[in-house]
Amino acid sequence: MNDIATSADVGSAATNAAEDLVAAQRQRSAEEAKVRERAAQVLRSAGVLLPFIVVLILGVVFVPRFLSGSNLANMAVNAGILALVGYGMTVAIAMRGLDLSVGSAQALTACVVAATVNAWGIVPGILVGLLLGLVLGAINGGLIAGLKVPDFVATLSTLNVFRGAVLLFTGGAPIMIASATYKGIATTRILGLPLPFLLSLLIGALVWVLLELTPFGNRVVAVGVNPVAARATGISIRGTLIAGYMLSGLCAGIGGVLVASQLGAVNGSVSTGLELQAIAIVVLGGTSMMGGRPRIIGTWIAALLLSMINAGLNLLNVPSFYQYVALGALLILSLGIDGAQRAALKQLLIRRAA
Amino acid sequence: MMSTPHATSARTETPDEGRSARLLLVLDWLRGTYMLPVIVVAILVIATLQPAFLSGGNIQNVLFQAAFTGIVACGMTLLIAGGLIDLSVGGVMAVSAIVVAMVLPHTFIGAAILLAVVVGAVLGLVNGLVVSWIRIPPFIATLGTLYLYRGVAFIITDGKVVPVTSNNYRQATTGLVAGVPVPLIIFLIVLVLTWFVLQRTYVGRGTRAIGSSERAAALAGVPVNLTKIIGFVLTGAFAALAGALMAGRLSSAEGNMATGFEMGVIAAVVVGGTSLKGGRGTVLGTMLGALFFAILTNALNLLGVASYWQYVVLGSVLVIAIAIGSFRNDVLSVRS
């Protein structure tokens, strides 16, 4: 009897030990996965932090007057406006979309705002600018979600249409803004920080909350990851897309309001090529082109990075054509990193499954 | 042209299906051949409004424009049939035109054009490598290289205009052979070549297979990366050819030339009936599309419409053409 009991005990003890082992192993691999996930997240933010720090050091060491007050203010204003446009692009790209029309939308808004400010005053001008941004975004959203035109062609078309519209609106001549108050907006300082920079923090926080903590953010991610599954769970793809592109248009519009103030005189060709800068900062910031992974903070840091690069090249008197090359190379590099990350992730998943 | 077989033998059609079948037939016809009557009507209307349209000199203008757009559009047709796109063609044209203008004083015409085409093919190769190896979506990758190539063009010219000094070159690229402008002849050669590649070769079949489903094509043994790269190299070479011819026509080359050219090219391809979803390409439609846009821009110029309107018209026509295409796809998917 005893023998049998003992052997049964031994057996169950062995089973228990095995189960413990399995449990321990499971816990260990879970912890490992958590560490790996955290490392991956650090890597993702480092993806933009590392070049940020490198460029900052290079700028401080090699570029004369890099830390001068005027250059810092200049960089902060430019970075702020760029980041604002980048937030809209982040949402579009997180939906696995794209908005190539942001530059033209910003130019159209800036010129209409300038004319409105001259005619009716500052507050109507700003309101008209924001409204126009929303309308332009709604046109993009309508084409993409309603008429099912692929996003990049739809927004490539509206890039041309909006640019044509702004050139027609201005007749090719610059519009001077008379109001000194309005021209002062972009250089207004609150707590020592330029207003566009503060707005980029404030609106960035709002968009971050919108994306991370609200149902809208979930819908954006769902549409970006898998539209078919999103539809199956009852998400309105059309509504989400239209709202997303309207947000992108609104961001471009806010940018236009600020650009008009910053420049004081605007013409039909301002903000040409802005779309490339916006895409570059969004991807550099860690938002994946494959959708579903918005990184607002990354976009903001990357906007600072890009404006540092631009300011540095300007201060070093590098001809502006080299900035084209730098921008193109930066974009391809950041996209290459994005692609490599995705490939590495895929490898990881395959190994885990095997 | 893809045909849609009707599965009528096994089951009877509901009235609803009959209606959508008829709608599909109409839409299919619209896609394939609608350009021809549209072009005829456009010519009639424009000629009535502005008789100068039919003057010999102006017709030549239209044909030149159609040839430049068309040569590049042939390569773009290949790419779009493969579900790809190349936004950098304007940059390639600028670089190759500058290469021609810079080497012409030192060499003979054939060598200059050949060098330009080789440069274009290399730039196309860069696009192909970035898209297929680094796996960057083609429209972003080529948007990046567009800026890269334009930057290079500005750097090698130092932002200045490079004149084409050779009279012989100007004559060779803008002259007439039997009353037909040289660029048009080259366009027709490129057209036949593209048709042959797309419809009659392994590369063309692979391209269309990738356009329908890259995964299925890879599983079926199509060398996906190589096929994509060949498409980009051909497009780069064609764009360079067009750039070289354009340098002759303009008697100069500069970094800013052919700005926004990609838009007109894509519009010609899409309006011609090649689906942006990939999997099918019609070279003949592309030719008609290029002709249509050349007529349209020329008419806008003749009628004294501000050039700014051309942006608006071009963008709108493109969106309408694509919307018709996706409407057709909706009808198709409802049926199946």
Chai-1 contact restraints between the chains, C-beta under 6 A:
chainA,res_idxA,chainB,res_idxB,connection_type,confidence,min_distance_angstrom,max_distance_angstrom,comment,restraint_id
A,L143,B,V319,contact,1.0,0.0,6.0,A-B,restraint_1
A,L147,B,A323,contact,1.0,0.0,6.0,A-B,restraint_2
A,K148,B,S326,contact,1.0,0.0,6.0,A-B,restraint_3
A,V149,B,V319,contact,1.0,0.0,6.0,A-B,restraint_4
A,V149,B,I322,contact,1.0,0.0,6.0,A-B,restraint_5
A,V149,B,A323,contact,1.0,0.0,6.0,A-B,restraint_6
A,P150,B,L276,contact,1.0,0.0,6.0,A-B,restraint_7
A,F152,B,F139,contact,1.0,0.0,6.0,A-B,restraint_8
A,V153,B,I322,contact,1.0,0.0,6.0,A-B,restraint_9
A,S157,B,G315,contact,1.0,0.0,6.0,A-B,restraint_10
A,S157,B,L318,contact,1.0,0.0,6.0,A-B,restraint_11
A,S157,B,V319,contact,1.0,0.0,6.0,A-B,restraint_12
A,N160,B,M263,contact,1.0,0.0,6.0,A-B,restraint_13
A,N160,B,Y311,contact,1.0,0.0,6.0,A-B,restraint_14
A,N160,B,L314,contact,1.0,0.0,6.0,A-B,restraint_15
A,N160,B,G315,contact,1.0,0.0,6.0,A-B,restraint_16
A,V161,B,V312,contact,1.0,0.0,6.0,A-B,restraint_17
A,V161,B,G315,contact,1.0,0.0,6.0,A-B,restraint_18
A,R163,B,Y311,contact,1.0,0.0,6.0,A-B,restraint_19
A,G164,B,Y308,contact,1.0,0.0,6.0,A-B,restraint_20
A,G164,B,Y311,contact,1.0,0.0,6.0,A-B,restraint_21
A,G164,B,V312,contact,1.0,0.0,6.0,A-B,restraint_22
A,L167,B,Y308,contact,1.0,0.0,6.0,A-B,restraint_23
A,L168,B,Y308,contact,1.0,0.0,6.0,A-B,restraint_24
A,L276,B,Y147,contact,1.0,0.0,6.0,A-B,restraint_25
A,M289,B,P137,contact,1.0,0.0,6.0,A-B,restraint_26
A,F321,B,G151,contact,1.0,0.0,6.0,A-B,restraint_27
A,F321,B,F154,contact,1.0,0.0,6.0,A-B,restraint_28
A,F321,B,I155,contact,1.0,0.0,6.0,A-B,restraint_29
A,Y324,B,Y147,contact,1.0,0.0,6.0,A-B,restraint_30
A,Y324,B,R150,contact,1.0,0.0,6.0,A-B,restraint_31
A,Y324,B,G151,contact,1.0,0.0,6.0,A-B,restraint_32
A,V325,B,L148,contact,1.0,0.0,6.0,A-B,restraint_33
A,V325,B,G151,contact,1.0,0.0,6.0,A-B,restraint_34
A,L327,B,Y147,contact,1.0,0.0,6.0,A-B,restraint_35
A,G328,B,G144,contact,1.0,0.0,6.0,A-B,restraint_36
A,G328,B,Y147,contact,1.0,0.0,6.0,A-B,restraint_37
A,G328,B,L148,contact,1.0,0.0,6.0,A-B,restraint_38
A,L331,B,G144,contact,1.0,0.0,6.0,A-B,restraint_39
A,I332,B,G144,contact,1.0,0.0,6.0,A-B,restraint_40
A,L335,B,I136,contact,1.0,0.0,6.0,A-B,restraint_41
A,G336,B,I134,contact,1.0,0.0,6.0,A-B,restraint_42
A,G339,B,I134,contact,1.0,0.0,6.0,A-B,restraint_43
A,G339,B,R135,contact,1.0,0.0,6.0,A-B,restraint_44
A,G339,B,I136,contact,1.0,0.0,6.0,A-B,restraint_45
